[in-house]
Amino acid sequence: MRGDAQRKAMKMDTPGAARTGGGAVPPTRRQADTRVANIGVGQPARANLGKIVRSESHVRYTCQVFGAGEIARPPAPTDYAFGAFVRVPLRADPPQLGMGAPIGADALEAPRAADAQAPGWTEEAGDTTSAWAIGLIYDTILLNPAFGALGPRLSNDDQVTLFSPDYLTERAVLVSILLLGVMAGANADLDGAADATGAGAAVRAVSHGVPPLAPDLGAVVSTVTESELRAFHFFADPGAGATKPYLHMGYLPHAIAQDNPLLPMAILRTIERLERIFPENAALLSIVKRNFAWRLKVVTAG
């Protein structure tokens, strides 16, 4: 009887076993993994979408979306949805872009720290990119070279994966991007980190319209965080002294001038998104949206 009692006591003291008397129950390995996986759920995350593969003009580019197996975390369809904002790196500094001095941090909405700390953050420590072209996705094309190739096949879809794995790479998702402007500043500054002097928020320079430089072929396209989207639209004019920041949509004239039936719908979706981000400017954005919708109806009818 004494031996049974000793073995029972040793079993109760074994790590990972449940304890009586109100003691804590150590988590199992599966429970611990679940807790780690749930950290940061719901926070905004940046994702790499794909690479620039061609251009239609100085401001219209085609990006081939990364597929399964090309990168560790392929983008989700919601990352490259219609009307999404993206950024493309430029090999230039603000003076080379003709943007002048950066805008002071006090003229910008402070970005949220969660944007730079969220899961899926893709920036590398050695990245020195200081200027980004900001663009808008306005079209999606599904590319399948096998479509229309009628005739007998030696392998079905399941066998192709085994015998011809390279065949799958011929299918691609392409998204069309219209560049709307440039956002410049040190890479860490773009994401809201403090500057080297410890003065707090970083400095940036924002310019709307046609970027003076074009992205390189193969440049990686990534998503834009909501804080960066705010900073791209809400800033003070450079060199204007104590001018307060205000809402900018300086890219509208050049976006309207593009000959594409989907671009006006993408702009309307952008205005609706800005209404949610800037509720204090809802009245102004409502006027812009009504005028833009009326113009779209007139052009379509005429």
N, C-alpha and C positions, 0 to 999 in steps of 0.2 A: 504493500500500500504506500509505504514511504517512497519507494522508487517511482511509482506512478505519479505521485504528487510532484517530485522533483522534475520529472520529464515534462509535466504540464507547465510548471513554472518557467522552465527553460524555453519552451515553445512560445509562451506569452511574451518573453523578452527578446525574441528573435526580431531583427530589424525588418520592417515592412509588415509585421503582423498587427492586427487590431489590438488595442489595449483597453482595459476596462477602467472604470473609475473616472470617466470624463476625459481621459487622455486623448490627444490628437491622433488621427489615423494617417500615417504617412501615405502620400500619393503613390499610385502605381506608375510604372514607366509609361503606359499608354495615357494615363491622366496627365502626367507631366508634359508629354509631347503635345497633347491637346491644348494645354494652357499656353505653351510657347507658340503654337500655331495661331491662337486667337489674339495674340498681342498685336495691337495696331489695327485690328479689323475695323473698317469704316473710315480710316484716315485716307486722305488723298495720296496717290502715289504716282510717280513719273514712270513712264514706260518708253522704251525704244520701239518705234513703229517699223522702221525699215530704212532703205537707202534710196537716194535720188538716182534714177536710172536714165532720165531724159528730161528735156525741157521743150515746151511749145513756144515759149517766148521768154523775155527777161524776167517775167513775174509769174509765169505758169509752169509748174514742174510736176513730174510724175514720180511717185514714190512706190517702190515695190515692198509690200509688207512682209516682214519676217514670217516664215512658216515654221511648223513644228520641226525641231531638230537643228534649226539654224542658230538660235540663241538659247540660253538657258531658260528664259521666261518669255515665250512669244507673247505678243500683245493680244488682248481680248478684242472682239469685234467692237465693243463700246469705246475702245481707245481711239479707233479711227472712224468713228461714226460721222455721218453727214453734218457739217457745221462745226466740227471740232477744231480747236486752235492747236497749232503745232509750232515747233521751232526748229530751225536748221542752222548749224554753225557756219559762221563766216570767218575767213582768214584775214581779219583786219582789225585795227583798233579804232576807237571812236574818232580821233582826228582824221584818219584815213577815210572815214565814211562821211566826213564833212558835218559831223554832229556837234562839234564844239565841246565845251566843258560839260561834264555830267551834271545831272540835276541833283540838288541836295537831298539828303534823306528825309528832311523835314517836309519836303514837297510830295512825298509818296506815301501811300498807305503801307503801313508796316506789314510785311508778309508773316504768315503764321509759321512758327517753327516746325509744325507737323509736316509741312510740305517738304522740308529737307530731311526729315527723319522717318518718313513713312516707309513701309515695306515696299520693295521694288525700286528703291532709289538706284539710279543707274549711273550717276556721275562717278568718275574715277578721280582719285586723289591727285593724279598728275595732269589732269585736264586743265589747260591754260586758255581755253576759249574765252574771249572777252566780248564778242559780238554775236548776236543771233538774229536771223531773219525770222519774223513772226508771220505765219501763214494760216490759211483757212482751208479746210478740206471741203470741196464742193462737188466731188464726183467719185464714184467707185466703179471699177471695171474688173470683172472676173475673167481671167485669161485661161483658156483651155485649148491648147493646140490640137488635141485629139478630137475636138468637136468637128463633125462633118467628115471625118476619115472613115467612111463606110467600108465594109468588107469583112471577111472572116478574120478572127484573131486566134492566135495560138495559145494565149493565156487569158484567163479571166482576171478581174480586179484583184482577187486575193492572191493569185499566182504572180501577178506583176510585182507585188511587194517583195516577193522572194527572189524572183529571177531577174527583174529589171528595176531595182530600187531607184535608179536615177530618173526613171520615167515620171515619178511623182513630183520631182522638182520642176517639171515643165509647166505645171499648173501654178498660177500666181494670182495674187490680189493686188491690184494697182489702184492707188488713190491719187486724184488730181488736187494740187495745192496751189492756191493763189497767195503770193506774198503781199502783205499789207503794210509792212514797215520793219523797223530795226529796233532792237533793244540791246544796249551796250553796257558794259561794266565788267568787273572781274567776275569769274565764274561763280565764286562763292558769294559775291555780292548779289548776283541775280537771285539767289535763293535765300536772301535775308540774313546772312551771317554778318557779324560785326566786323568793322574794318580794322586795319592793323593798328590804328591809334587808340582803339578801344572807345571811340567816340559813340559807338552804338551802331545804328543801322548803316547800311552801305549807301553808295551813290550809284545812280544809273543815268543813262541818257536814252531818251525815247524819241523816235522819229516815225511819222506816218507817211505813207506814200510809196513810191517806187524805190527800192533799195539801190544804192549806187553800184554795189558789187553783186555778183551772182554766186550762189553756192557751188561747190565742187561736185562733180559726179562721184557717187559713192558716199556723199555726206549723210550721216545718220540723222534721221528725223525722229524727234521725240515729242511727247505731249507737253502741254503747258499747264502749270499748276494754276489754281484759281487766284492765288495772290499775285502771280506774274501777270495774269490776265487783267487784274485790277490795276496794277502798275502800268500796264501797256495803254490803258484807256484813261487813267486818272493821274494827271501830273501837271506841273506848272510849266509855262513856257520858259525856255532857257534864256537867260540874259534879261529877264523882265523884272529884275529887282525883287520886291516883296510880293509879287503876284501870287495869289493863292492857287493851289492846284484845282483843276476843273476837268470835266469829262470831255475827252477828245474822240472824234471819229473822223479824223482827217483822211482816212483811206477811202471814204465813200465815193468821191468823184472818180478815182481811178478804178475802183471795183465796178461801178455802174458802167463804165466805158467798155468793159470786157464783153465780148460777144459770146455769151454762153447762157442758155435758158435756165440752168440750175443755179447760177450765181445769185440772182435776185432772191431766190428762196433761201439760200444760205445766209445772205445778209439779213433777211427778215428773222431768221432763227437767231442770228447773233444779237439783233436788237432785243428780242424777247429774253435772251439770256442776260443781257446787260440790265434789263429792267429788274431782274431778280437780284443781281449783284449790287446795283446802285438804286435802291428804292427811293432815295432822296431825289433822284433825277427822273422819276417815273413819268412825270408830266411832260418833260422835254422829250424823252424817248418815245412816249406815246404819240406825240406830234410827228416825230420823224418816221415812226412806223406807219402811221396813217398816210402820210404823204408818199412814202415809198411804196406802200401797197396800192395806192391810187395810181401812181405812175406805172406800176407793173401791169395793172388792169388795162390802162390806156394803150400801152405798148403792145400788149397781147391782142387786144381787140383791133388795133390799127394795122 
